[in-house]
Structure formats: C-alpha cells, structure tokens
Amino acid sequence: MSIAEPIPPAELKAKPPASPAKRNRRWAGYTHLLMARMKELKREPEVIFWVFVFPLLLAFGLGIAFRNKPADAPPVVIVAGPRAQDAVALLEHSPQPGAFKIQVQDADTALRGFRLGKYDLVIEPDAQGGFQYRYDPARPESTLARAQVDDALQTASGRHDVLETKAVTSSDPGSRYIDFLIPGLLGMNLMNSGMWGIGFALVDMRQRKLLKRFVGTPMRRGDFLLALLSSRLVLMLIEIGLLLTLGVVVFHMKVMGSLFSIVLLGSAGAVAFGGIGLLTASRAQKIESVSGLMNLVMMPMWIFSGVFFSYERFPAMIQPLIKALPLTALNDALRASILEGRPLSHQWPRLLVLILWGGISFVLAVRWFRWT
C-alpha cells in the first residue's frame, strides 16, 4: 500500500485479540480480592461460629425438641363440685387410661390457669348431669383436648361406635417436622450469611477508610463487588454439606434429590442474597445504619417465607407477594429437591425469582456503590 492510498476504515477499527497475559491481568484484581476475603475468615473466629456452628446447634436443638415421640397427655382441669369425682372416674376408666393430666380446682383457679395456658380444657359438671367444656378454638391443643375428652367421657358412659375403624400411625422420613425444618434453616442461613457477611464487611471497610485505597487503583468496582459476592459461594458449599450431614446422620433424613441440584439451588440463593446484601450496604456509612436496613429487608422473610412453619397459613390474598420473596423461592426449591427429588427442570419459576433478585440487586449495587 502506497503512502497516498487511504487506510480502509475496517483496518482502522480492527484490534488485535487480547493476549492470555492481558486477560490474566484483567482478572488479577478479582482473584486477589477473592483470596484476601477468604483469608480474612482466619482473623474472625466469630464468623465461623455464626456461619457454620450456630445453624448446626439450632437445627440440633429444634430437631430434639420436635423429635418423634408419643403425644403429650393434654392437661385438663375439672371444676370442684359434687360431681367432680364422677368426671375423674369416667376419664380414668376410659379406653385410654392415663391419656389426660387431670386436676381438680376451684372455679377461679381453673379459669385463671386456663387463661394463662396452664390447662388446655376446663370441665365443669352442670346441674342436669352433663358436662360443660370451656376451650379456646384459636388454640389447636385446646380444640384437640375437647374432642378427646368428649370422646372419652361418652365412651366411658356407655356409648358404642356404630362403625368399626382402625388407626395406622405413620412417621416416615420426609413427613416429620425436622424434614421440613432442615431445608428452611439452610435457606435462612444462606440469607443471613449472604447479607450480614457481605454487608457488614463492606461497611466495616468503608468505616476504616480501606475502600479509599482502591480509588487510586485500576480496580473496577464491579470486580471488587463480584469478589465479595463470590466468597459466599465457597462458604455456601460448606454450609450445605454441614446441615445436610447433620440431618442425614443424626435425624436419618432422606435426601431424595441429587447433590448437584441442591448445590445449584444453594448457589442461586447465595448469589441472590449476596446481591441484596451488596445493594443494602452500597451507600451505608455506619454499622448501625446497615444493621437497621438489613433487619428491615430480612424481617418480612423471617416471618412470611416458611422457615419454621408453612406460609400457607397466611391469607390467600398475600400469597403471590410471599412467593415473590427470594427466601420463599429458595426454601420451596430446596424442599422440593431434598424431600421430593424434583428435577431442576420443574424448578425454573423459583430459579427465575432468585436470578432476578440477584441480578437486579448486583447491577443496582454496582451503579450506586461509592467508595467513601
């Protein structure tokens, strides 16, 4: 090509491909930040306790408290009077002797104990030879005690059942409370560690003026935030392994789904809550500020997302809002995979909720984040 000939525009715009060394330098900052974040755990033993040990203690304690055992005998009180001992005799000679904890008290003591929750049912003999039950329909144990006592008194008084029935008990793994609880605790722990672990670390560095040191470097804010977010994925693997091992070894829980699907769901949850944690702490200046913001974000999920009990108890009109929460999607997905073995292809709506929460939160955090 001669000097007089113009250079084609295509040749002006063409750029040589980036060399491997240049690509390595592009991710060098991210890699070093990720390694530094992991090494910080050695200096913070309290993080190890709250992230790994505390969930195990909580799961173990609740598993023991709600373990499979014979139902407790409901405490009932009989109002003292001429026919109080008749009621005691009928209950003691019912087909299930010893099924009730029976006390005889005066009317004031019986009603006060019932109001304070000491008794599930108050039995008061009436003048016509029958019995009056005082129970609270809002308390399931009170309603159950009323039905059991009435059945025992009627049977002991000579009632004969028309139909012959048979009861078969079932407490197979998968239907117990501990089986419901373990996935919920796993989801809650991923939320807590993702938000508190990232949010506190970010604001602490901002308070100690450590973030200012990155301003004069070629470090991209996206790489910095991505390194914080990625550190949660490493910890997520340990959290899932510890809680599932506790459930399988101690409580004989059956894990129906594949380990790959469980890890993938946990990764989606860790990324979602890590992104929310980054967004919450992107501008907070003090630990007190970020604590209030995170409690404000997490409190609805602690209540509504079905960690300790099913969210189906709440009114139907707010069910769509509950299912849109990231912790609800994560808990439902983990339970479906662990307890039912449901494949990932059936979990895409819940995965979509987690991806949207994590992606949108991370993009907004990168945009609104400030170093000082």
N, C-alpha and C positions, 0 to 999 in steps of 0.2 A: 504494500500500500504506500503510495507516494505521500509527500508532506501535504500536497494541495488537496488530496482527497479527504472529504469529511469522514469522521468516525461514525459508523452507524449507531443509532440510539440504543439498539439492543445490546451492543457491546459495551456501551457506557453504563447500562443498568446491571449488567451481569456481574455477579460477585462470586469469588471463588468459594467453594464449600469450606465450612469451618473444619479445622483440623481437630483430631482427637484431643490434643493438648489444650486447645482453646475450649472445647466442650467440657473438659475436666475442670478447667478454671472457672467455667460458668457455674458449676455445682459445688465448687470447693467450699464456698462460704456456707452453703446449706449443710453440707456434710459435717463440717467442723462444728457448726452450731448444734446440730443434732447430737453429735458425740459429747459436746460440752454439757448439753442438757441432761443426758443420761448419767454423766459422771457426777452431776450435782446431787443426785439421789444419795450418794455415799455421805454427803455432808448434812443430809436432812433425814435422820432416822425416824422422825415423827411422820414423814411422808410414807415410809414403808409401813408403819403401823396402820395409818388411816386408809391407805390404798389396798393393802393386802391382808393384814391381820384382823382389823375391825370387821370387815364383811364376813370373814370366817367365823368370828365369835358371835356375830349377830345371827347368822344362819344356824349355827350350832345351838345357840340358846333358844331361838324360836322353834327349831326342829324338836328340841327336847320338850318345850312347853306344849307343843301341839302334836306330840307323837301319838301313835295309835295306842289307845288304852280304853278299858271299859268306861262307859259313860258315868260321870259322877252322879250320885244319888241327889236329886233335887231337894233342897231344904224347904220344908213346908211347916207352917205353924198353925196350930188349932187353938181357937179362942176358948179359954177356960169357961166351963159351964157344966150343967148337969149331964149333957150328952157328949162331952169331950172325950171321955174314955171309950165311949162306943165307937167314935171315929177312929181312935187309935187302934182299937181291937180289929176293926174291919180292915184297916190298912196293913196291919201286921199279919192278918190271915188271908191276904190277897194272894193270887197266884204267883206274885213276885215279892216274897218277903224280903225285907231289907232294901227295897228299891227306893225308899224315901228316908230322909233325915227328918224325923218328926220331933217337934217340940210343942208343949202346951204353955201358953202365956195368956195373961190378961189382955183385954181388947186394946188398950192404949199401947202396951209394949209390942203386941203383934203388929199393929198398924205402923208404928214407928219403925220397927225393924224391916217391914216390907217397903216402906218409903225409902229407906236408906240402902236397899238392895241386899239386906241380910237374908231375907226369905224370898222365894220365888212365888209362893202362893199362901194366901190366908184362907183357912177353912173355918167357917162359923156355923155351928148347928142352929137350925131355926126351930120355931115352936111347933111346926107341923110334922116334924120327924125327918126333914130333909137337911140338906147342907147348902150353904151359900159360899160361892167361891169369889174371892177378890184377887184379880190378877191384872197385869198390865199388858195389853195387846201389843204395845210397842217393844216389849222385851220378849224375844223368841223363847228364852228359857222359862219365862213365866207362862206363856201360852202352852208350851210343851208340858210343863208341870200340871197345868189344869187338866189337859187331856189325859195324862197318865193317872192322876189321882181319881178323876171321874171314872175312868175305866176300871181301876182297882176297886173303888167303892161299889160300883154297880155289880161287878163280878162277885165280890165277896158277899153281896146282899142276895145272891141267887140268880142273877141274870145269866142266861145261856145264849151263846152266839149261834145264830142261825146257820152261817156259813163256816166251813172249816178252812182255815187259812194257814199258811206256812211262811215263815220269815227266813231269808237266807242273807247272811252278812257278807259284805264284800269290801275288802281293804287292799286291793291290789295296787302295786306301784303304778303311779300315774293318776290315781284318783284321790290321793291324800293331800293334805294341806301343804306338807313340805315340798311335794312335787310342784304345786302351784307357786310356792314361795321362792324356790331357788332361782328360776328364771327372772322373777321380779326383782330379787336382790341383785342379780347380775346386771340387769338393766339400770337399776338405781345407782349401783356402784360405778358403772361406766359414765353415767351422767355426773355424779359427784366428782369423780376423779378428773373427768374431762374439763369441767367448768372450773372447779376450785384449783386443780393443778395448774391449768394454764392461766386463768385469771389472776390468781394470787401471784404467780411467778412474774407475770407481765407488769403488774402494778408495783410489785416489790422492786423490780429492776428500774422502773421509772422513778420511784421514790429515792433510790440510792444513786440516781443520776447515771446508771450504767447504760441506759439507752442512748444518752447523748454521745457516747463514744462511737456509736455506729453511724452517726450522722455524717461524719467526715470520711467515711469509708465507702467503697463502691458497693457495699451491701445493699441489696434490694429489700424493701420492706416485705415483699411477697415471699422471698426466701427465708427471711427471719421468722415470719409468722408460720410458714409452712414447716420449718424445723420444729417449732413448738408443737404444732399440730401432729407431726409425725411421731414425736416422742410418746404420745398417748397410744399409738398403735402397738409399740413394743410392750408397754405396760399392760395393754388390753389382753395380749396373749397369756400373760401370767395370771391375770385376774380370772379369765375364763377357765384356765386349767385348774386353779386352786378351788374355785367354787364347785365346778363340776366334779372334781375328785372328791371333795367333801360329801356332796350329795350321793355319789355312787358308793363310796367306801363306807360311810357312816350310816346313811339313811337308805341304802340299797335302791336308789333312784335309777330307773331305766332311761337311758339316753337313746331315743328312737332315731333321731336324725344323724346325718353324717357330721363328722368333726369339721370338715371343710365348710359346710353351710353355716354351722354355728359360728365359726371364726369369721366368715364373711359378713354375717349379720352383726357380730360384735364390732368388726372394723367399721361398718357403716354407722353404727351407733357412736363409736368413739370419734369418728370424723364429724358427725353431726353436732355432738355436744362440744367437741373441741372448737368447731367454728363458732358456736354460740358463745362459748367462753371467751374467744378472741374478740368477738363483737362487743360483748359486755364490758370488757376491760380495755377496749381500744382507746378510750379517752379518760378513763378514771384516773384521778391523781392520788388518791389515798386508799389504804386498805379498807377503811371504814366505808368509803363510797362504793367500792366494788363488792363488799360484803352485802350491803343493802340491795344493790342491783341484782346480784346473783340469787339472793333469797327471794326477791320479787319474781325472778324468772322461774326458779325451781319450785317454789311453793305450790303453784297450781298442779304441777306434775306429780309432786309427792302425794297430793290429795286425790287427784282425778285419774291418774294413769294406771291404776290397778296393780300397785306393788304388793300390798298386803291383803287386799280384798278386791273382788271383781268390780270394775267400773259400771257393770250392768245395773248396779243398784241405783245409779243416778237417773234423773228423769230423761225420757226419750228425746226431749227437745234439745238437750245439750250433748247428746251422744255424738253427732257429727263433729262438734268442736273438740270433744275429748279424743276422738280418733285421729284428729289432725295434729295432736301434740306428738312431738318426737319420741318421748318416753313411752307413750301408749303404743305407737307403732313398733318400737323396739321390743317391748315386753310381749306384745301379741306375736311378733315374729319369732322370738326366742321360744316361747311356749309352744307354738305350732311346730317348730323344728325339733325341740328337745323332747316334748311329750307325745307328739303325733307323728313325727317323722315326715312332715310335709315338705316337699321339694321346693327349691328356690323359685321355680317357675310359677308356683302358686303364691309366692310372697311379693310379687312385684309392686302391688299398691303400697305396701308398708315400706319396701325399699325405696320407692319413689318419694315417700314422705321424708325419709331420713336423708336422701340425697338432696332434696330441695332445701331442707333446713340447713344442712351442712354447707352446700354450695353457695346459697344466697348469703348466709352469715359470713362465710370466708371472704366473698367478694366485697361485701359492705365493710368488713373489718379492714381489708387492705386499703379501701378507699378512705375510710375515716380515721385510720390509725395515725397517731402522732407520737414522735419520739419523746417529746417533753411534756 
